[in-house]
Amino acid sequence: MKQAPGGFAVLIILWMLALLALIADRMIVVGRSEVRIADNLRAAATAEAAADGAVFEGIYRLGLPGPGGWKIDGRPRHVRIGRQDIVVRVEDERMKINLNAAPAPLLQALLQQVGMPSGLARIAGERIVATRVQVPSAAAPSAGPFRTLGQLAAVPGIGRETAALLASHLTLDDSGGVAPGPLDPIVAAALRQAPPPPAPAAAKPVAAQQKKPETTRTVTIRAVVDGVGASSFERDAVVRLGGPSIYRILSWRADRDV
């Protein structure tokens, strides 16, 4: 029995329609994925821009006198930018441990507080001190005092993960002075655990007329987008306030990255 020539044509047409349907379905799936990716990128960019705007809002309000101004007290403040709700905290850098001045036992105690075993923490603390007192050379161009907290990740035994855990408890501010408020629990525990430093030599009293008022303050402004119905984002900015330039941004970190 011979099959009609038209049967082959119908079969080919059916196969072509099935192939076109498969291609169209694949294009729809890819298109939907691209749209989702674009939406996620837009949400992430919006959250980042809102957090950055909240940081500059904080800088403005810290210099604003009167009821509209902010104090450096660490308490949460809510800032609304567009549809984003951002929680902003301003912390004094003197409430943290100075990476370029802390002795090895205090660094060891801080490392233990963020989860590093005692033996490894002792070695890592000694390596941090050895790195910052080393003279820069061609073999070690980044040696010497730390210029950014990100350099801490390059110290053997630290790494990016531990450096990120330490970032919110460390400072590079060298203004000294007594912390103006309660320390965060990690810093307070490290200070209790570390042996007390030797007592400094008695300084000569300074006459009242010779004392200079504090003209600069170094703070961390932390802006966190809550992520409810949007992308989450956190911006940590270390800012020096006052002086001839009014403010200077010393560090600009995202999501606790260092």
C-alpha positions as CSV (number, residue, x, y, z in Angstrom):
1,M,0.0,0.0,0.0
2,K,1.4,3.3,-1.1
3,Q,1.3,6.3,1.2
4,A,0.1,9.5,-0.4
5,P,2.8,12.1,-1.1
6,G,0.8,14.6,0.9
7,G,1.3,12.6,4.1
8,F,5.1,13.3,4.1
9,A,4.4,17.0,3.7
10,V,2.0,17.0,6.7
11,L,4.5,15.1,8.8
12,I,7.2,17.6,8.0
13,I,4.9,20.5,8.8
14,L,4.0,18.9,12.1
15,W,7.7,18.4,13.0
16,M,8.4,22.0,12.0
17,L,5.6,23.3,14.2
18,A,6.9,21.2,17.1
19,L,10.4,22.6,16.6
20,L,9.1,26.2,16.4
21,A,7.0,25.6,19.6
22,L,10.1,24.3,21.4
23,I,12.2,27.3,20.3
24,A,9.4,29.8,21.3
25,D,9.1,28.1,24.7
26,R,12.8,28.3,25.3
27,M,12.9,32.0,24.3
28,I,10.1,32.7,26.7
29,V,12.0,31.0,29.6
30,V,15.2,32.8,28.7
31,G,13.3,36.1,28.5
32,R,11.7,35.6,31.9
33,S,15.1,34.8,33.4
34,E,16.6,37.9,31.9
35,V,13.8,40.0,33.2
36,R,14.3,38.6,36.7
37,I,18.0,39.3,36.6
38,A,17.4,42.8,35.4
39,D,14.9,43.3,38.3
40,N,17.4,42.0,40.8
41,L,20.1,44.2,39.5
42,R,17.8,47.3,39.6
43,A,16.7,46.5,43.1
44,A,20.4,46.0,44.2
45,A,21.4,49.3,42.6
46,T,18.4,51.1,44.2
47,A,19.3,49.7,47.7
48,E,23.0,50.7,47.3
49,A,22.1,54.2,46.1
50,A,19.6,54.6,49.0
51,A,22.2,53.5,51.6
52,D,24.8,55.8,50.1
53,G,22.3,58.7,50.3
54,A,21.6,57.9,53.9
55,V,25.4,58.1,54.7
56,F,25.5,61.6,53.3
57,E,22.3,62.5,55.1
58,G,24.1,61.4,58.3
59,I,27.2,63.6,57.4
60,Y,24.9,66.6,56.9
61,R,22.9,66.0,60.1
62,L,26.1,65.6,62.2
63,G,27.1,69.1,61.3
64,L,23.6,70.6,61.8
65,P,23.0,72.4,65.1
66,G,19.8,72.4,66.9
67,P,17.0,69.8,67.1
68,G,17.6,68.6,63.5
69,G,21.2,67.6,64.2
70,W,22.4,64.1,65.1
71,K,24.6,63.1,68.0
72,I,27.3,60.5,67.9
73,D,25.5,58.0,70.1
74,G,25.2,54.8,68.2
75,R,21.4,54.7,68.4
76,P,19.4,53.7,65.3
77,R,17.7,56.4,63.2
78,H,15.4,55.8,60.3
79,V,15.8,57.6,57.0
80,R,13.4,57.3,54.2
81,I,14.7,57.7,50.7
82,G,12.2,56.9,47.9
83,R,10.6,53.7,48.9
84,Q,13.6,52.5,50.9
85,D,13.7,52.5,54.7
86,I,17.3,52.8,55.9
87,V,18.5,52.4,59.5
88,V,21.5,54.6,60.2
89,R,23.8,54.4,63.2
90,V,26.7,56.8,64.0
91,E,29.5,55.4,66.2
92,D,32.6,57.1,67.6
93,E,35.8,55.4,66.3
94,R,37.4,55.8,69.7
95,M,35.1,53.0,70.9
96,K,37.0,50.5,68.8
97,I,40.5,49.0,69.0
98,N,43.2,50.8,67.0
99,L,44.8,48.3,64.6
100,N,48.0,50.3,64.4
101,A,48.4,50.8,68.2
102,A,46.9,47.7,69.9
103,P,49.5,45.4,71.5
104,A,49.7,41.7,70.4
105,P,47.8,40.4,73.5
106,L,44.9,42.7,72.9
107,L,44.7,41.6,69.2
108,Q,44.9,38.0,70.3
109,A,42.0,38.6,72.7
110,L,40.0,40.2,69.9
111,L,40.7,37.4,67.5
112,Q,39.5,34.9,70.2
113,Q,36.3,36.8,70.7
114,V,35.4,36.5,67.0
115,G,36.0,32.7,67.1
116,M,39.7,32.0,66.4
117,P,41.4,29.3,68.7
118,S,43.8,30.6,71.3
119,G,47.0,29.3,69.8
120,L,46.2,30.5,66.3
121,A,45.0,33.9,67.7
122,R,48.3,34.4,69.5
123,I,50.3,33.7,66.3
124,A,48.0,35.9,64.2
125,G,48.2,38.8,66.8
126,E,52.0,38.7,66.7
127,R,52.0,38.6,62.9
128,I,49.8,41.7,62.8
129,V,52.3,43.6,65.0
130,A,55.2,42.3,63.0
131,T,53.6,43.5,59.7
132,R,52.9,47.0,60.9
133,V,56.4,47.6,62.3
134,Q,58.1,46.1,59.2
135,V,59.9,48.6,56.9
136,P,58.3,48.5,53.4
137,S,60.5,47.0,50.7
138,A,60.3,45.6,47.2
139,A,59.5,42.2,48.6
140,A,56.9,43.6,51.1
141,P,55.5,46.8,49.6
142,S,52.4,46.8,51.8
143,A,54.4,46.5,55.1
144,G,54.3,49.2,57.7
145,P,51.3,50.7,59.5
146,F,48.0,49.7,58.1
147,R,46.5,52.3,55.8
148,T,43.1,50.4,55.3
149,L,41.4,47.6,57.2
150,G,41.4,45.7,54.0
151,Q,45.1,45.1,54.3
152,L,44.5,43.0,57.4
153,A,43.2,40.1,55.1
154,A,46.8,39.8,53.6
155,V,48.3,39.0,57.0
156,P,49.1,35.2,57.1
157,G,46.5,33.4,59.2
158,I,43.9,36.1,58.9
159,G,42.2,35.9,55.5
160,R,39.1,37.8,54.2
161,E,36.6,36.0,56.4
162,T,38.3,36.8,59.7
163,A,39.2,40.3,58.5
164,A,35.5,40.9,57.8
165,L,34.5,39.7,61.3
166,L,37.1,42.1,62.8
167,A,36.2,45.2,60.7
168,S,33.4,46.6,62.8
169,H,35.6,46.3,66.0
170,L,38.8,48.0,64.6
171,T,39.8,51.5,63.7
172,L,42.7,53.3,62.1
173,D,41.8,56.6,63.9
174,D,44.8,57.9,65.8
175,S,43.2,60.7,67.7
176,G,43.3,58.9,71.0
177,G,41.2,59.9,73.9
178,V,38.7,58.1,76.1
179,A,35.7,56.4,74.5
180,P,32.7,58.6,74.9
181,G,30.2,55.8,75.5
182,P,29.8,52.1,76.2
183,L,31.9,49.7,74.1
184,D,30.3,47.0,71.9
185,P,30.4,43.6,73.7
186,I,33.2,42.1,71.5
187,V,35.6,45.0,72.2
188,A,34.7,45.1,75.9
189,A,35.3,41.4,76.3
190,A,38.6,41.6,74.5
191,L,39.7,44.5,76.8
192,R,38.8,42.4,79.9
193,Q,40.6,39.4,78.6
194,A,43.8,41.1,77.6
195,P,46.4,41.9,80.2
196,P,46.4,45.5,81.2
197,P,49.0,47.7,79.4
198,P,51.8,49.2,81.4
199,A,50.9,52.5,83.1
200,P,52.1,55.5,81.1
201,A,54.5,58.0,82.5
202,A,52.9,60.9,84.3
203,A,52.5,63.8,82.0
204,K,53.0,67.4,82.9
205,P,49.7,69.2,83.7
206,V,48.5,71.4,81.0
207,A,47.2,74.8,81.9
208,A,43.6,75.4,81.2
209,Q,44.4,78.2,78.7
210,Q,46.7,75.9,76.7
211,K,44.1,73.1,76.2
212,K,42.8,73.0,72.6
213,P,39.2,72.1,72.0
214,E,38.5,69.0,70.0
215,T,38.1,70.1,66.3
216,T,37.9,66.8,64.6
217,R,35.9,63.6,65.2
218,T,36.2,60.3,63.4
219,V,33.0,58.3,63.2
220,T,31.5,55.2,61.5
221,I,28.2,55.8,59.7
222,R,26.4,52.5,59.1
223,A,23.4,52.6,56.8
224,V,21.4,49.4,56.4
225,V,18.6,48.9,53.9
226,D,16.1,46.5,55.6
227,G,15.4,44.4,52.5
228,V,11.7,44.1,53.1
229,G,10.3,43.8,49.6
230,A,13.6,44.9,48.1
231,S,17.3,44.0,48.0
232,S,19.3,44.2,51.2
233,F,22.4,46.4,51.4
234,E,24.7,47.7,54.1
235,R,27.2,50.6,53.7
236,D,29.9,51.3,56.4
237,A,31.6,54.6,56.0
238,V,34.4,55.9,58.2
239,V,34.3,59.7,58.1
240,R,36.5,62.3,59.7
241,L,34.4,65.4,60.6
242,G,35.8,68.9,61.0
243,G,39.0,70.5,60.0
244,P,39.5,72.6,56.9
245,S,37.7,70.2,54.5
246,I,34.6,69.9,56.8
247,Y,34.6,66.1,56.3
248,R,36.8,63.4,54.7
249,I,35.8,59.8,53.9
250,L,38.5,57.5,55.2
251,S,36.8,54.1,54.4
252,W,33.9,53.1,52.2
253,R,32.8,49.4,52.7
254,A,29.8,47.5,51.5
255,D,28.1,44.6,53.4
256,R,31.0,44.4,55.9
257,D,33.5,43.7,53.1
258,V,37.0,45.0,53.8
